[in-house]
Amino acid sequence: MAKEINGCSIRPGTLCVELDLRGADLRGADLARSGFRLSNLSGADLQGADLLNANMDMVDLTAANLSGAMLDNADLKRAQMIKAKLNQARLNNANLKSADMAEANLTGAQLKGAKLSGAHLMGAQFRDAQLQRADLSGTVMTGADFRGADLTGAMLDNATVEGADFSGATLDGVDFSQVIGVCKGCPGKSD
């Protein structure tokens, strides 16, 4: 029997649109292919949750804990993820276009092929993250930490990199000629 939280049935493929799930305990929940569009999950505990292929367009995940969560192929367009914990999370091929991830912790996260164009990544932590072939064009990553991250083949066209730290990052095939600002460890753009 599925668990119910504020009218939301916690099970794979559930549809919980425009619901208030603030602070919900969803640790390890199987929510693959679920829909949470426009829902409020701020402060929710989603550690280790399965959110593969979930629709989380415009969801509020402010200060939510998604450590170790599986979000491959999830739709997180325009999501509010300020100060969210996403360390060791899997976001491969996820759609994070225009998401606000300011000060989010993505240490060791997998974002291979993720679409982050137009996202706000100010002060976010991407240490040792896997960002191969990620689209970071037009992002604002002022003060973001990419130390030790793998950005092989990532796109950074028109990204604002002012104060970002790419020291020790793998930058094979990354073109910094169109970035805005000065950053640490950037070929030709270092301070």
C-alpha positions in Angstrom: 0.0 0.0 0.0 1.4 3.4 -1.0 2.1 6.0 1.7 0.1 9.2 1.5 1.5 12.7 2.3 -0.8 15.7 1.9 -2.8 14.0 -0.8 0.3 12.7 -2.6 0.6 8.9 -3.1 4.2 8.0 -2.6 4.8 5.4 -5.4 6.4 5.2 -8.8 4.5 7.2 -11.5 2.5 9.2 -9.0 1.1 12.6 -10.0 1.5 15.2 -7.2 1.1 18.5 -9.1 1.0 21.8 -7.2 1.1 20.1 -3.7 2.6 21.3 -0.5 5.2 18.7 0.5 7.5 21.0 2.5 9.7 19.1 4.9 8.4 15.7 3.8 10.4 12.6 4.7 10.8 10.8 1.4 14.2 9.1 2.1 14.7 6.2 -0.3 11.2 6.6 -1.9 10.6 5.1 -5.3 9.2 8.0 -7.3 10.5 7.1 -10.8 8.5 8.7 -13.6 6.4 10.7 -11.1 5.1 14.2 -11.7 5.7 17.0 -9.1 5.3 20.0 -11.3 4.9 23.3 -9.4 5.0 21.5 -6.0 6.7 22.7 -2.9 9.3 20.3 -1.6 11.4 22.8 0.2 13.3 21.3 3.1 12.2 17.8 2.1 14.4 14.8 2.8 14.8 12.9 -0.5 18.2 11.2 0.3 18.6 8.2 -2.0 15.2 8.6 -3.6 14.6 7.2 -7.1 13.4 10.1 -9.2 14.5 8.8 -12.6 12.5 10.5 -15.4 10.5 12.5 -12.9 8.8 15.8 -14.0 9.8 18.4 -11.5 9.4 21.4 -13.6 9.2 24.6 -11.5 9.4 22.6 -8.2 10.7 24.3 -5.1 13.5 22.2 -3.6 15.1 25.0 -1.6 17.3 23.5 1.1 16.0 20.0 0.2 18.3 17.0 0.8 18.7 15.0 -2.4 22.1 13.5 -1.4 22.6 10.2 -3.4 19.2 10.6 -5.2 18.8 9.2 -8.7 17.5 12.0 -11.0 18.8 10.8 -14.3 16.7 12.2 -17.2 14.5 14.2 -14.7 12.9 17.4 -15.9 14.0 20.2 -13.4 13.5 23.2 -15.6 13.1 26.4 -13.6 13.3 24.5 -10.3 14.3 26.4 -7.2 17.2 24.4 -5.7 18.9 27.1 -3.6 21.1 25.6 -0.9 19.9 22.1 -1.9 22.1 19.1 -1.0 22.8 17.1 -4.1 26.1 15.6 -3.2 26.7 12.2 -4.9 23.3 12.6 -6.7 22.9 11.3 -10.3 21.6 13.9 -12.7 22.8 12.4 -15.9 21.0 13.9 -18.9 18.7 15.9 -16.5 17.1 19.1 -17.8 18.1 21.9 -15.4 17.6 24.8 -17.8 17.1 28.1 -15.9 17.1 26.3 -12.5 18.3 28.4 -9.5 21.0 26.3 -7.8 22.7 29.1 -5.9 24.9 27.7 -3.1 23.7 24.1 -3.8 26.1 21.3 -2.9 26.8 19.0 -5.9 30.1 17.6 -4.6 30.7 14.3 -6.4 27.5 14.5 -8.4 27.1 13.0 -11.8 25.8 15.5 -14.4 26.9 13.9 -17.6 25.1 15.4 -20.6 22.9 17.5 -18.2 21.3 20.6 -19.7 22.0 23.6 -17.4 21.8 26.4 -19.9 20.6 29.6 -18.2 20.9 28.2 -14.7 22.0 30.2 -11.7 24.9 28.5 -10.1 26.3 31.3 -7.9 28.5 29.8 -5.1 27.5 26.3 -5.9 29.9 23.4 -5.1 30.8 21.1 -8.0 33.9 19.6 -6.5 34.8 16.3 -8.1 31.5 16.3 -10.1 31.2 14.6 -13.4 30.0 17.2 -16.0 31.1 15.6 -19.2 29.3 17.0 -22.2 27.1 19.2 -19.9 25.5 22.3 -21.5 26.5 25.2 -19.2 25.9 27.9 -21.8 24.5 31.2 -20.5 24.9 30.0 -16.9 25.8 32.4 -14.1 28.5 30.6 -12.0 30.0 33.5 -10.1 32.1 32.1 -7.3 31.2 28.4 -8.1 33.7 25.7 -7.1 34.6 23.2 -9.9 37.9 22.0 -8.3 38.6 18.5 -9.5 35.5 18.2 -11.6 35.5 16.6 -15.0 34.1 19.0 -17.6 35.3 17.2 -20.7 33.4 18.4 -23.7 31.2 20.8 -21.7 29.8 23.9 -23.4 30.4 27.2 -21.6 29.3 29.7 -24.3 28.3 33.1 -22.7 28.7 31.6 -19.2 29.6 34.1 -16.4 32.6 32.6 -14.7 33.7 35.6 -12.5 35.4 34.2 -9.4 34.7 30.5 -10.2 37.4 28.0 -9.4 38.4 25.4 -12.0 41.7 24.4 -10.4 42.5 20.8 -11.0 39.4 20.3 -13.2 39.6 18.2 -16.4 38.8 20.7 -19.2 39.5 18.7 -22.3 37.6 20.1 -25.3 36.2 23.0 -23.3 36.2 26.4 -25.1 36.7 29.4 -22.7 36.8 32.0 -25.5 33.2 33.0 -25.1 33.0 33.1 -21.2 32.4 36.3 -19.3 34.7 37.3 -16.5 37.9 36.0 -14.9 38.2 32.7 -13.1 40.8 30.6 -11.4 42.2 27.7 -13.4 40.6 28.7 -16.7 42.8 28.5 -19.8 43.4 32.1 -20.9 40.9 33.6 -18.4 42.7 33.1 -15.1 43.2 35.7 -12.4 
